[in-house]
Amino acid sequence: MPTKKVDEDIRELVVRYRPIITFRVRKALGASNTDCEDLVSEIISQVLEKIKTGEFRGESSLGTFVYTISSRRIVDYIREKTKIMKYAPEPLPFPDPQETLETQETANKVRKALSKLKPKYRDIIYLYYYQELNREEVAAKLGISTRKVSELVNYALKLIRNEIKK
């Protein structure tokens, strides 16, 4: 029979204080925080556990006891989250619109310059820069010497620079 009374007391405690705890948690963390319900459940569990272990001695009202536990758990939660965020990398700054436009313009100029190159220069640039092959791999693929690869790459870059300057 005593367990039935205890169950009723627990149910009454949850019914009475859950909305109050929920309000405090949502106010402290923001209504859109996805951890609110979990935190409310944790707080209620802590309150019940402390009552069962005799930590609540009745020297204060039950409301004050629940308020104190709620406040401490909310503060602990915020500390945990800020500790995690402390080591998170800084977000990248928004790109400067001017720089973005300049980069796009340069890319378009390079694209046009590449399209004007003879196929042998275009192929060597493609293999070396876009396929990221080293000079030896490009030489083996095209059947030329590594020195010739260097000459062709340098000359192709010179042609591209001249075309961009126009």
N, C-alpha and C positions, 0 to 999 in steps of 0.2 A: 504493500500500500504506500510506503514512503516514496518509492520510485515514481508512482503516478503523480504524487504531489510535486516532486522534483521536476518531472517532465512538464507539468503545467506551468511551474515557475519559469522554466527555461523558455517555453513557448511564449509566455507573457513578456518576458524580458526581450526576446527577439522581436515580437510584434510591436512592443512599445519603443524600443531604441533603434531598431534597424533604420527607420526613416530619418531619424535624427542623425545617425552616423553617416548615412548615405548623403544627406544634405551637406554635412561638414566636409566629407571627402570630396564631393563634387565641387564645392566652393573653393577648397584649397588647391585641387589639382586641375580643375576645369571639367566641364560637363562632357567634353569630347574625349577625355582620357580613357583609353580602353582598359586600364587597370583598376578603375574605380570599384567595380563589383567585387573583384578579387580582394581588394584591400578592405572593403566593408566586411566581407566574409572572414578575413583574417582577424579583424578587430573584434568581431563578435565571438570568434573562437577563443581569442585571448581573454576576453572578459569572462566567458564561461569557464575556461580553464583556471583563471585566477580565483574565481568564486569557489570552484570545486576544491582547490588546494588550500583554501582558507586565507588567501592574501587579502580578500575583502573582509575586513573585520567589523564593518558597520560604523566606523568612526566618522565617516562622511556619508552623504547620500549616495545611492546607487548611480544617480545621474552624474554626480561629480566624478565618481569612479570611472564610469564609461567615458566621460569627457576627457579625463586625464589619459586614459589608455589610447583613445582615438587621437588625441593631440600628439602624443609621443610616437605613435605608429606612422602618422602622416609626416611628421618631421623626419623620421628614419627613412621613409620611402623617398622623400625629396632629397635627402643626403645621398642615398644610394644612386639615384638617377644623376645627380650633379657630379658625383664621383666618376661615374661612367662617362659622362659627357666631357669631363675635364681632359680625358685622354683621347677623345675623338678628334680626328683631323679637322682643321679649319676648312670650312667650305670654300670652294674656289670663287673668286670674285666674278661678278657678271662680266662677260666680255665687253670691251669698249666697242660700240657700234662703228666708230670710225676705223678702228683696227680691223674689224670684221669685213667692212667694205673694202679696205685696202688689200686684205688677204684674198678676197674673192677676185678683185681686179687683177692682182698679180697672177693668181691661178689661171684666169682667163687668158692673160697675155702669154703665159708659159704654154698653155694648151694650143693657142694659135701659132706660137713660134715652133712648137713641136710638129704641128701639122704641115708646116712649110719646109721642114727638113727633108733631105733625101732619105730614102728608106734605110740605107746602111747606117746613117747617123741616128735615125729614130730607133732602129733595132738595138743598137749598142746602148743608147740611153735607157731604153726599156729594160734590157737585161740587167744593166748595172744598177740603176736606181730603183726601178719598180719591182723587178724580180729579186733584187738585193743579192745578186751573184758577185763574187769577188772577181778580180781581173783574170785570175787563172781559169776560173770556170767559164767566164765569157769567152776567153781565148780558145778554150777547148771546144766550146759549143759552136763558135764561128770558124774555127780552123785557122786562126791567126795567132801571132805572137802576143805576149802580154804587153810588150812595148807598143805594139800597134793598137792594142785596146786603149792604153793610156793616151796615145796620140788622138785617136778617134773620139774618146770621151772629152778630152780637153777641147778639141776643135768644135765638137757639137755644142758644148757649153758656151764657147765663144760666139757661135752662131746664134744661139738662143739669147744671150745677153745683148748682142747687137740688134736683134729683132725686137726685143722688149724696149730698148732705148728709142726706137723709131717713134 
